[in-house]
Structures are given as C-alpha cells and as structure tokens.
Amino acid sequence: MKKRISIGLCICVIGLAITACGPKGPAPSAGSASPQDMLKMLPAEAQGVFFVDVHNAMSIEAVDKAIQDDDNYQKYLEFIEETGIDPKKDIYYMAAAVLSGFAGQGEGGGDGAGVINLKYDPEALLKVIKEKAGENEQEYRETAYQEMAIYLMKEEDGDEGGFAFLDDSNAVVGTETGIKAVIDVVKGQKPDLTENATLSSLLEKTRKDTLLWGAMMVPADASAQAEGNPMLSSLGAVKSVTMNFDYKNGTIMAEINAQSDDAAKNDQIAAALNGIKAFGSMAAAEKPEIGELMNAIIISAVEDGVKISATLPEELLNKLKASAEEK
C-alpha cells in the first residue's frame, strides 16, 4: 500500500484508521473472527494480501517491553484514555489487500486497504482523529459511498489516505480506491478474496498459525521490467511470493518463498542473494553480531523457486539494536 496510508493514519499509535457501513451478512465480531472471515472482507481483485494476528503479537513480552521503552509511550497511554482502545487488548486481526502499486505500475504509489477487527467506539475514535488532523493542519474531507462515510486526510506531499467504520467490530483503512473496494465487498456488490483462485492457491502454501502470513502475485509488467535490466534479469522469473513470520520461545522465525518454474534462474537468484549475504558478513570482523545475523539467514534454490529463511534469537536482536544505538 501507499506510503500515504501509513503516514496519514499514524495519528493513532499503530495506524487505527477506520470506516462506516453495514456488511452483507454476519460480520466477524471482535474476538471471535477467523482469518477466513477477514479474507472475505477483502476484494477479489487484490494482487497481494497480508494477515496479522495483532492480538497475539501484542501479547509477546518483548513487544510489550518495546512499547513501554519507546519515547512515544506517553502518547500511547493518552490514546487509550481518549479513545478507550487498548491496542494490546482490543485489536485482534488485520487483513490487508494490495490492489496496485508494484514496480512498473507508474508513479504515485498504489492502492490498497486493510480491515481491522477490534473492540472500539467509532465516535470516540473519530473525534480523536479529527482533533489530531486539526492539530497537524492536515487537509481533511468526508465523502459518502454506498451510504457509508469515508474520512480522508491529505499529507504535505499530496498523498491521501483515509478510513471508514464498517460496523462496531470492523474498520477499514487505506486509499480511497481501496476503501471503496472493501465497501463493495461487504455490501455484496463485488466478489471477495476467496474467489480469487490464484491468490487463494498461494495462501494455501502459507502457515496460518503464525503471527504474520501473506502472498502476492508479481504483475507481468513488473517481471518484464526486471528481465530488461541486466542486474535484475533473473528476478523476472519470479511470478509470486509467499511469506510467514512468527515468534516463539524468544525467537523470530521468518520464511519467504519466491515461486518460479525456471530452475536455472532460481540458481542465479540464490547465488546473487548469497553473494550479498557474503558481502554483509565482511562486517563481522568489527561487529560479530552482523556475522551472527548473516549466519542466521539461509538462502537456497528449491524445486519451485527460491527459499529464504531465518531464525533470529531475541538475544541477537538486542545485540543488533545496541550496536545501532552506538552510532
């Protein structure tokens, strides 16, 4: 999604921008929704989708410590007081759809939207967002679409993002086009993501018991651009990407799979990435933690593409953070 989404809606700590509407059927209630429920609120024309188990992610001790150590912790507490929303307790899932915005699709970013499943008071949240927009002198406007209110804010660079309240358990944040696409789905005007056979097939390759998972298709024009660049030619063989990120027993586990049916190019991509990894390892002499990081990343060509995996203990992350703070 566009940079404007994250910027314009960072008003509320972790980007709680939202909408107003009535879904086509029983909406997933806060705390009882399933990942499948969330996917059914996203548009079928999506090129990519990402799912975050926010509730479990926020319950991780390391995350809680990071929030309390952050310079913005006081603002976090003020947000809870003003809106009645405690992100650690009241936000459950977020499912985001990328509609456009990949390489080769023109300037100005792309379009997308994220549906958030949470417990909240729409009126209280709207009041806070309006106040923050006024304080930041952001251009603000309201529009209606299919009898639903959409609230939009413009940044200094001209980018615009917004939100709408879908019901008392779900909200959507994104670009105007992305928000309207979600409203079309919940109103029953357009098919949902589960009817996108290609993307649904990719999602079957992900592990849905992890904190974050997702998949995206690589547009043909983006592949063509890569093939036309000698430095990126092998990447043109990649047609899609799936990913999983999880945290267990003090360790972050990540896996990214780039799908391609060209074995020769898969070997080339893996070799190139391992070359970059080897270059990074050169810093290990001065900073051993960099060497540990490089050793934790495994890159290999597999039968149907290229696999990148990493196992990162929290201890290593703390070392990397301390090293970065030394500068």
C-alpha positions in Angstrom: 0.0 0.0 0.0 1.0 3.6 -0.4 3.2 5.4 1.9 0.3 7.8 2.4 -1.7 5.1 4.2 0.9 4.6 7.0 1.7 8.3 7.3 -1.9 9.7 7.2 -3.2 7.2 9.8 -0.3 7.0 12.2 -2.3 9.5 14.2 -3.4 6.7 16.5 -0.3 4.9 17.5 -0.4 1.9 15.3 -2.5 3.2 12.4 -6.0 2.8 13.6 -7.8 4.4 10.7 -11.3 3.1 10.1 -14.9 3.3 8.2 -18.7 3.1 8.5 -21.0 0.6 6.8 -23.3 -2.4 7.0 -21.9 -5.8 5.8 -23.7 -8.2 3.5 -24.0 -10.9 6.2 -23.0 -11.6 9.8 -19.8 -9.5 10.3 -16.9 -11.1 12.2 -17.3 -9.9 15.8 -14.2 -8.6 17.7 -12.5 -11.5 19.3 -14.4 -14.3 17.5 -13.4 -13.6 13.9 -11.4 -16.2 12.0 -8.7 -15.5 9.3 -11.2 -16.7 6.7 -13.8 -14.2 7.9 -11.3 -11.4 7.4 -10.3 -12.6 3.9 -14.0 -12.5 2.9 -14.0 -8.7 3.5 -11.2 -8.1 1.0 -11.7 -7.6 -2.8 -11.1 -10.4 -5.2 -9.0 -8.1 -7.5 -6.2 -7.9 -4.9 -2.7 -8.7 -6.2 -1.5 -9.4 -2.7 -2.8 -10.0 0.8 -1.2 -9.8 4.3 -2.7 -11.1 7.5 -1.5 -10.1 11.0 -2.6 -11.7 14.3 -2.3 -8.4 16.2 -3.7 -9.7 19.4 -1.1 -12.5 19.8 1.7 -10.2 18.5 0.9 -7.6 21.1 0.9 -10.2 23.9 4.6 -11.0 23.3 6.7 -9.9 26.3 9.3 -8.4 24.0 6.7 -6.3 22.2 5.2 -5.1 25.5 8.7 -4.1 26.7 9.4 -2.3 23.4 6.1 -0.3 23.7 7.0 0.8 27.2 10.5 1.7 26.3 9.5 3.8 23.3 9.7 7.6 23.5 6.0 7.7 22.4 4.7 5.6 25.3 3.0 8.6 26.9 1.2 9.2 23.7 0.2 5.6 23.6 -1.3 5.9 27.1 -3.1 9.1 26.1 -4.5 7.4 23.0 -6.0 4.7 25.3 -7.5 7.3 27.6 -9.0 9.3 24.7 -10.4 6.5 22.6 -11.0 3.7 25.1 -8.9 1.4 22.8 -6.0 -0.5 24.3 -4.1 -1.9 21.3 -2.8 -4.8 23.4 -6.3 -5.9 24.4 -8.7 -4.6 21.9 -7.2 -5.2 18.4 -7.4 -8.7 17.1 -6.6 -9.1 13.4 -5.7 -7.0 10.5 -6.0 -8.3 6.9 -4.7 -6.0 4.1 -5.1 -6.2 0.4 -2.7 -4.6 -2.2 -4.7 -3.6 -5.3 -1.9 -1.9 -7.2 1.5 -0.3 -6.6 4.1 -2.8 -7.6 7.2 -2.0 -9.6 6.4 -0.9 -13.1 2.9 0.4 -12.4 3.7 4.1 -12.6 4.5 6.8 -10.1 2.5 7.9 -7.1 2.4 4.6 -5.3 -0.6 2.3 -5.4 -3.9 1.4 -3.9 -4.9 -0.9 -1.1 -6.8 -1.3 2.2 -6.6 -3.0 5.5 -9.5 -4.3 7.5 -9.1 -4.2 11.3 -11.1 -6.4 13.7 -11.2 -4.7 17.1 -13.3 -3.5 20.0 -13.8 0.2 19.8 -16.2 3.2 20.0 -16.3 4.7 16.5 -17.5 8.1 17.7 -14.7 8.4 20.2 -12.0 7.3 17.7 -13.4 9.7 15.0 -13.3 12.6 17.5 -9.6 12.0 18.3 -8.6 11.6 14.6 -10.3 14.8 13.7 -8.6 16.7 16.5 -5.2 15.3 15.5 -5.8 16.2 11.9 -6.6 19.8 13.0 -3.5 20.0 15.2 -1.3 18.8 12.4 -3.1 21.2 9.9 -3.9 18.2 7.7 -6.4 18.8 4.9 -9.4 16.7 5.9 -12.6 15.8 4.0 -15.6 13.5 4.2 -17.3 11.7 1.4 -20.1 9.2 1.1 -20.0 5.9 -0.8 -22.9 3.4 -0.9 -24.4 5.2 2.1 -21.2 4.9 4.1 -19.0 7.7 5.3 -15.4 7.8 4.3 -13.0 10.1 6.0 -9.9 11.2 4.1 -6.8 13.2 5.0 -4.1 14.7 2.8 -0.4 14.9 3.6 2.0 17.7 2.8 3.3 15.7 -0.2 -0.2 15.5 -1.6 -0.8 11.8 -0.8 -4.2 11.0 0.7 -5.3 8.2 2.9 -8.4 7.5 4.9 -10.7 5.3 6.9 -14.3 4.2 7.4 -16.2 2.3 10.1 -17.7 -0.9 8.8 -19.5 -1.8 12.0 -18.9 -1.9 15.7 -16.2 -4.6 15.3 -14.5 -3.9 12.0 -13.0 -0.9 10.3 -11.0 -0.3 7.1 -8.0 2.0 6.5 -6.4 2.7 3.1 -6.6 4.7 0.0 -9.9 6.0 -1.2 -10.0 3.4 -4.0 -9.0 0.6 -1.6 -11.7 1.6 0.9 -14.4 1.7 -1.7 -13.3 -1.7 -2.9 -13.8 -3.2 0.6 -17.2 -1.5 0.9 -18.2 -3.0 -2.4 -17.4 -6.4 -1.0 -19.2 -6.0 2.4 -22.2 -4.6 0.5 -22.2 -7.7 -1.7 -21.6 -5.7 -4.9 -18.3 -7.4 -5.8 -16.7 -10.9 -5.1 -14.4 -11.3 -2.1 -10.8 -12.5 -2.0 -11.7 -16.2 -1.5 -13.0 -16.1 -5.1 -9.5 -15.2 -6.4 -8.3 -18.7 -7.3 -4.7 -17.8 -7.9 -4.2 -15.8 -4.7 -6.2 -18.4 -2.7 -3.9 -21.1 -4.1 -0.8 -19.2 -3.0 -2.3 -18.6 0.5 -2.7 -22.4 0.9 1.1 -22.5 0.8 1.4 -20.3 3.9 1.1 -21.4 7.6 -1.9 -19.6 9.0 -1.0 -20.4 12.6 1.8 -17.8 12.5 1.7 -14.2 13.5 2.0 -12.8 10.0 1.5 -14.5 6.7 0.7 -13.4 3.2 1.1 -13.8 -0.5 1.4 -11.6 -3.5 1.4 -12.1 -7.3 4.1 -10.3 -9.4 2.4 -8.4 -12.3 3.6 -9.3 -15.7 4.8 -5.8 -16.4 7.0 -5.9 -13.3 8.5 -9.2 -14.4 9.2 -7.7 -17.9 10.9 -4.7 -16.4 13.2 -6.9 -14.3 14.1 -9.0 -17.3 15.0 -5.9 -19.2 17.6 -4.9 -16.5 20.8 -7.0 -16.6 21.1 -6.6 -12.8 17.6 -8.0 -12.2 17.1 -10.3 -15.2 16.9 -13.4 -13.1 14.2 -11.9 -10.9 11.9 -11.7 -14.0 11.3 -15.5 -13.5 9.6 -14.9 -10.1 5.8 -15.0 -10.5 4.7 -14.8 -6.9 5.9 -14.7 -3.3 4.6 -16.2 -0.1 5.8 -15.4 3.5 5.4 -16.3 7.1 6.8 -14.6 10.2 6.4 -16.0 13.8 7.7 -15.6 17.3 8.2 -18.5 19.7 10.4 -19.1 22.7 12.2 -15.8 22.4 13.0 -16.4 18.7 11.7 -14.8 15.5 11.3 -17.2 12.6 10.9 -15.9 9.1 10.4 -17.7 5.8 10.0 -16.2 2.3 9.4 -18.2 -0.8 9.7 -16.8 -4.3 7.9 -19.0 -6.8 9.5 -19.6 -10.2 9.5 -22.6 -12.6 12.9 -21.7 -14.1 15.4 -23.8 -12.3 18.4 -22.1 -13.9 17.2 -18.6 -12.9 16.4 -19.9 -9.4 20.1 -20.9 -9.0 21.1 -17.5 -10.3 18.9 -15.6 -7.8 20.0 -17.7 -4.9 23.7 -17.2 -5.9 23.2 -13.5 -6.2 21.5 -13.2 -2.8 24.2 -15.4 -1.2 26.7 -13.0 -2.7 25.1 -10.1 -1.0 25.0 -12.1 2.2 28.7 -12.8 2.0 29.4 -9.2 1.4 27.5 -8.3 4.6 29.4 -10.9 6.5 32.6 -8.9 5.9 31.5 -6.6 8.6 31.6 -9.4 11.2 35.3 -8.7 12.0 34.3 -5.4 13.6 30.8 -6.3 14.6 30.4 -10.0 15.4 26.6 -9.6 15.7 26.5 -8.9 12.0 28.2 -12.2 11.3 25.6 -13.9 13.6 22.8 -12.3 11.6 24.2 -13.4 8.3 24.7 -16.9 9.6 21.1 -17.0 10.7 19.8 -16.4 7.1 19.6 -19.4 4.8 19.1 -18.8 1.1 18.7 -21.7 -1.3 17.2 -22.6 -4.7 14.4 -25.2 -4.4 12.4 -27.1 -6.9 9.8 -24.4 -7.4 11.7 -21.2 -6.6 14.0 -19.6 -4.1 13.6 -20.0 -0.3 14.9 -17.5 2.3 14.6 -18.5 5.9 15.9 -17.0 9.2 15.9 -17.9 12.8 16.7 -14.8 15.0 17.0 -15.2 18.8 15.9 -12.2 20.8 19.4 -12.0 22.2 20.8 -11.4 18.8 18.2 -8.7 18.1 19.2 -7.0 21.3 22.8 -7.0 20.2 21.9 -5.5 16.8 19.8 -2.8 18.5 22.6 -1.9 20.9 25.1 -1.8 18.1 22.9 0.5 16.1 22.4 2.8 19.1 26.2 3.2 19.4 26.3 5.3 16.3 
